[in-house]
Amino acid sequence: MKEISIHELDGFYIGNAEDQEGGTGCTVILSPEGATPGVDVRGGAPGTRETDLIASEEMVDKVHGLLLAGGSAFGLDAASGVMTFLEEKGIGFDTGFAKVPIVPGAVLYDLGYKNAKKRPDSAMGLKAAESAMERNYRDGSFGAGTGATVGKILGPEASMKSGIGSFAVSLGDLKIGCIIAVNAFGSIYEGEKILAGPCQGDVLLHTEELLYKGYAASFKGNTTIGCILTNANLTKSQANKAASMAQDGMARAIRPIHTMVDGDTLFVLGSGEVSCDVTVLGTAAAHVVEKAIHQAVKSASCSILKSVSSVGHV
């Protein structure tokens, strides 16, 4: 297994657009030739678009773009800008009367970060799509990760800054990468080392321990959303299985995960160049998800909202 850049997945174009003053943004992944989609939704409070058509039995088997956005449900509006961009390029599902771009998406809740009235909209989605064609993507507090924070069991004021991260590998000709925006309710771990979580004074705490001590999971400003990119040749059922397996990467890096106050959603897009074993793909996908989550936290513009000098237990 060799680490590569996310931009080495040649069939995909990735771009960010954001409003740093407003504290929100979106990330767009384009596949002009079409990609086979999969999805796995496990959080209890998801905000999604066009996930029903990804079911294995549904007719449409290719998508042309994918949206990851802040703004809660309002942020889904950014997908219309992505559709506008693709339609102008003549890209979409040919219905006979028009080519309809298929653009699934998912959103996270960042309305409490800076300005709740600032959300990704059609204009921002269009800008992100244009940026994607220039491969203008970078990790950190950009795009869908602009307003992302983690460890919010003690409220947003005790949380830590996060962002969007990427990680990719190659296994011979097979390439697998992940883009993921981390806005989790839980704490973030690298192995057993805690990277981010709720802060009490200058002490970093474990979310699970706070839950066990009776603290309520009442703050709903959460959700981790991402996408696996691969050059694998997949059916939709295989892509859906790979998305399911890739969720293990979330479980390794975020604890707790898939709570009732998260909307955790993970997509897969396969560009179709390389045959592969789905078990191999799913196993590698879980690995890149875990590593991309670490990168999202480590690359955040301000990794700690409050000064943290030690790790504590309750």
Secondary structure, DSSP 8 states (H G I E B T S, - for coil): -EEE-GGG-TT-EEEEEEETTTTEEEEEEEEEEEEEEEEEE-SSS--EES-GGGSTTSS---EEEEEEE-SGGGGGGHHHHHHHHHHHTT-SEE-SS-EE----EEE---TTTS-TT----HHHHHHHHHHHHTT---SBSSGGGTT-EE--TT-GGG-EE--EEEEEEEETTEEEEEEEEE--SSEEEETTEEEE--EETTEE--HHHHHHTT---------EEEEEEEEE---HHHHHHHHHHHHHHHHHHEES-S-TT---EEEEEEEEEE---HHHHHHHHHHHHHHHHHHHHHT-TTS-SS---EE---
